[in-house]
């Protein structure tokens, strides 16, 4: 049963009454959101971080009644805060910023890099920890700020900033949050916009007229969108008079559903065009995008109740200038820098679709009769453009993922085709030496194919591979089953993430060493019944140490002679030194009496 980690009872801001008798409970692993105005969210968070002294009510953390005196005190009690403005030190690196708040005394740079590298690996992120904060984009700074707070091992994380994050950053954030929630960290997100908060949380509440509503689960909201409208604009509401709010929530939920089910883009944009037209009482809506050179405009979605077509000439002007174009029923179009400057009735209106200051396309809206454009129209349009941005970003990410996965799939297939050809060739060859060479080559190619096989069926844009999964996959797909020879391979490795570029070299090395042990460590006259090869990975101060240990007959020749004579050992030595920038050593293992009891191969890998 999940334990309560934060309980608020009757919290009231006694000075300004911004919040009044707020009560809720956060449990381990909860991902909760509160829709509230910035001032309201700040008031509540100020109390939780000791910045707001005049309040009534109780703050209970893990069953203990607490009084919080400062942000540092809140951190000691297990509360981490992501403020609207990042708390990073710009002239320091990412790694230095992440560990800065946890340092009680000076530690050396190598230790910082090692600790942060392990932390980043555990979250399956691909981040250059040596990069300067000054070189990062704002949304990248947000992720680093989030990691800085997470590194302190809080029990509760409060996030006050979601606005302005792209769908890509929200996807990264959502993945990290879900991973941390499984480790019983609780999250509380604040936002003034419901569409932002619904993309992250499992349940949501609102603060309306200083009062907190009950939390609603996302699944329940999908079944009954009007309940969220009631949540946002007050429990006593006439939905007939607020049909726009209801339509907006239903639209947002439906778009999320369409994206999740991987609908065609044209279908999603047709839906958006129809909903936008209905909400603003238009009879025509068209969504179109341009190519990078503005040479052509492709029409992605439209809704049409009156005879009308996209004006390609005006659409091109909108995209090039970034201005809005409108007419009131006459033949010509006028332009304005911003929609808020429009104070006349319009019959047709073209608005740029801006995503991160870049103009990607245009929305054209037309009315049967001239309409006056007001503030509500502007807010509705802004929300729809944000949704279009999210659809485009998700589409791009899916496209990149599919392309990468397809590339790995094709490489794997090509490697398997080569393996098949080599096996056919070996069937036609009676020369034992040639057959041995072909067999060893097949084994090496299969090791490479194993990496691409894993990457072809996993969503992996980080460029990191779990070494443990890779070795398990390799062992399970070896050309010849070790257990047929009575040999067990024990993999004593926890989750360890390595760059894809390094993984291909390392898996070749491991394959070579395993095959070598299987072939040579246990000759036919070997009497030991328990034949075991261990693959062990351990963390060291200067890197990671990979060991492959067998309990076979050991080495009978000097290792330098083995390296010179054996192609396999030459490959291992070369890959370790040149590709992995590591060190390779092979030696006999001895018991207390000095008898040889096997072979130990040690590979020292520097921190990545």
MOCOR-V172567 format. One record per residue. PHI is phi in whole degrees, -180 to 180 (NA if undefined). BURIAL is + if it has 9 or more other C-alpha atoms within 8 Angstrom, else -. Layout:
<<PHI;BURIAL> <PHI;BURIAL>>
//
This chain:
<<NA;-> <-67;-> <-92;-> <-74;+> <-111;+> <-148;+> <-131;+> <-109;+> <-125;+> <58;+> <-71;+> <-134;+> <-81;+> <-73;-> <-85;-> <-114;-> <57;+> <-68;+> <-123;+> <-140;+> <54;+> <-78;+> <-139;+> <-164;-> <-136;+> <-114;+> <-106;+> <-54;+> <80;+> <-70;+> <-123;+> <-112;+> <-131;+> <-126;+> <-85;+> <-157;+> <-65;-> <-55;-> <-63;-> <-67;+> <-62;+> <-62;-> <-61;+> <-66;+> <-69;-> <-58;+> <-66;+> <-71;+> <-116;+> <76;+> <-94;+> <-129;+> <-87;-> <-92;-> <-147;+> <-120;+> <118;+> <-120;+> <-117;+> <-115;+> <-113;+> <52;-> <83;-> <-114;-> <-68;-> <-122;-> <-118;-> <-100;+> <-103;+> <-163;+> <-63;+> <-63;-> <-64;+> <-63;+> <-64;+> <-62;-> <-84;-> <99;+> <-107;+> <-108;+> <-123;+> <-103;+> <-81;+> <-57;-> <-102;-> <-63;+> <-105;-> <-85;-> <-100;-> <-65;-> <-85;-> <-99;+> <-80;+> <-61;+> <-61;+> <-66;+> <-67;+> <-65;+> <-92;+> <-54;-> <-71;-> <-98;-> <-80;-> <-99;-> <-151;-> <-67;-> <-127;-> <-76;-> <-63;-> <-62;-> <-68;+> <-59;+> <-61;+> <-65;+> <-64;-> <-69;+> <-59;+> <-64;-> <-64;+> <-65;+> <-60;+> <-64;+> <-98;-> <57;+> <-105;+> <-112;+> <-131;-> <-82;-> <-70;+> <-90;-> <-65;-> <-81;+> <-60;+> <-61;-> <-91;-> <-94;-> <-76;-> <-60;-> <-70;+> <-69;+> <-64;+> <-60;+> <-63;+> <-63;+> <-61;+> <-63;+> <-65;+> <-59;+> <-70;+> <-64;+> <-62;+> <-81;+> <57;-> <-74;+> <-91;+> <-133;+> <-121;+> <-107;+> <-115;+> <-104;+> <-129;+> <-132;+> <-64;-> <91;-> <-80;+> <-77;+> <-60;+> <-61;+> <-66;+> <-63;+> <-64;-> <-63;-> <-60;+> <-61;+> <-65;-> <-65;+> <-61;+> <-63;-> <-64;+> <-72;+> <-63;+> <-67;-> <-98;-> <75;+> <-79;+> <-99;+> <-124;+> <-132;+> <-103;+> <-118;+> <-159;+> <-89;-> <-119;-> <-69;-> <-67;-> <-67;+> <-73;+> <-68;+> <-77;-> <-120;+> <-88;+> <-96;+> <-147;+> <-141;+> <-136;+> <-132;+> <-106;+> <-130;+> <52;-> <73;+> <-108;+> <-96;+> <-78;+> <-71;-> <-78;-> <-117;+> <-76;+> <-60;+> <-62;-> <-70;-> <-65;+> <-61;-> <-73;-> <-142;-> <-58;+> <-62;+> <-64;-> <-73;+> <-60;+> <-58;+> <-64;+> <-76;+> <-111;-> <109;+> <-69;-> <-103;-> <-145;-> <-93;-> <-64;-> <-64;-> <-85;-> <-126;+> <-63;-> <-62;-> <-61;-> <-62;+> <-61;+> <-64;+> <-64;+> <-61;+> <-65;+> <-60;+> <-63;+> <-67;-> <-63;+> <-59;-> <-66;-> <-64;+> <-65;+> <-62;-> <-93;-> <58;-> <-68;+> <-63;-> <-58;-> <-60;-> <-65;+> <-65;+> <-73;+> <-62;+> <-63;+> <-62;+> <-61;+> <-63;+> <-65;+> <-62;+> <-60;+> <-66;+> <-68;+> <-98;-> <60;-> <-97;+> <-106;+> <-154;+> <-150;+> <-134;+> <-117;+> <-140;+> <-131;+> <-108;+> <-80;-> <-64;-> <-96;-> <58;+> <-82;-> <-149;-> <-123;+> <-101;-> <-91;+> <-101;+> <-155;+> <-154;+> <-139;+> <-140;+> <-114;-> <-128;-> <-62;-> <-167;-> <-136;-> <-64;-> <-84;-> <-63;-> <-64;-> <-69;+> <-60;+> <-63;+> <-64;+> <-61;+> <-67;+> <-72;-> <-94;-> <79;+> <-94;+> <-90;+> <-123;+> <-149;+> <-143;+> <-112;+> <110;-> <-82;-> <-75;-> <-90;-> <-115;-> <-105;-> <-131;-> <-143;+> <-66;-> <-146;-> <-63;-> <-67;-> <-83;-> <-82;-> <-130;-> <-126;-> <-71;+> <-132;+> <-106;+> <-137;+> <-144;+> <-120;+> <-123;+> <-71;+> <-94;+> <-103;+> <-128;+> <52;-> <69;-> <-105;-> <-91;+> <-103;+> <-174;+> <-149;+> <-114;+> <-112;+> <-123;+> <-134;+> <-118;+> <-67;-> <-125;-> <-59;+> <-127;-> <-93;-> <-91;+> <-117;-> <-63;-> <-63;-> <-59;+> <-62;+> <-65;-> <-62;+> <-63;+> <-60;-> <-63;-> <-67;+> <-65;+> <-62;+> <-67;+> <-62;+> <-59;+> <-64;+> <-61;+> <-64;-> <-66;+> <-64;+> <-64;+> <-64;-> <-63;+> <-63;-> <-64;-> <-63;-> <-60;+> <-64;-> <-64;-> <-65;+> <-63;+> <-64;+> <-62;+> <-63;+> <-63;+> <-69;-> <-62;+> <-59;+> <-63;-> <-64;-> <-64;+> <-67;+> <-64;-> <-64;-> <-59;+> <-61;-> <-64;-> <-67;+> <-65;+> <-62;-> <-65;-> <-67;+> <-66;-> <-94;-> <-111;+> <-96;-> <-73;-> <-64;-> <-63;-> <-63;+> <-64;+> <-64;-> <-63;-> <-63;+> <-63;+> <-66;-> <-65;-> <-58;+> <-61;+> <-68;+> <-66;+> <-64;+> <-64;+> <-65;+> <-62;+> <-61;+> <-63;+> <-70;+> <-62;+> <-63;+> <-72;+> <-79;+> <-117;-> <-122;-> <-75;-> <-142;-> <-102;-> <-81;-> <77;-> <-111;+> <-126;+> <-78;+> <-63;+> <-61;+> <-59;-> <-67;+> <-69;+> <-58;+> <-62;+> <-63;+> <-63;-> <-68;-> <-119;-> <-68;+> <-54;-> <-129;-> <-67;-> <-59;+> <-67;-> <-64;-> <-98;-> <74;+> <-106;+> <-104;+> <-112;+> <-100;-> <-102;+> <-106;-> <-135;+> <-84;-> <-58;+> <-143;+> <-99;+> <-134;+> <-60;+> <-57;+> <-62;-> <-84;+> <-61;+> <-63;+> <-71;+> <-67;+> <-70;+> <-63;+> <-62;+> <-63;-> <-59;+> <-61;+> <-71;+> <-66;+> <-61;-> <-62;+> <-67;+> <-61;+> <-78;-> <-114;-> <-77;+> <-129;+> <-67;-> <-61;-> <-89;-> <-76;-> <-98;-> <-63;-> <-78;-> <-90;-> <-91;+> <-135;+> <-113;+> <-108;+> <-114;+> <-124;+> <-123;+> <-135;-> <-87;-> <-120;-> <-63;-> <-106;-> <154;+> <-123;+> <-115;+> <-103;+> <-124;+> <-120;+> <-120;+> <-118;+> <-110;+> <-93;+> <-79;+> <84;+> <-91;+> <-108;-> <-121;-> <-65;-> <-63;+> <-65;-> <-68;-> <-59;+> <-63;+> <-73;+> <-86;-> <-96;-> <-62;-> <-59;-> <-70;+> <-64;+> <-63;+> <-60;+> <-60;+> <-67;+> <-64;+> <-65;+> <-74;+> <-88;-> <-86;+> <-100;+> <52;+> <-122;+> <-125;+> <-127;+> <-142;-> <-133;+> <-156;+> <-77;+> <-102;+> <-127;+> <-91;-> <-64;-> <-81;-> <88;-> <-84;-> <-70;+> <-124;+> <142;+> <-127;+> <-123;+> <-106;+> <-120;+> <-122;+> <-100;+> <-107;+> <-71;+> <-59;-> <-79;->>
//
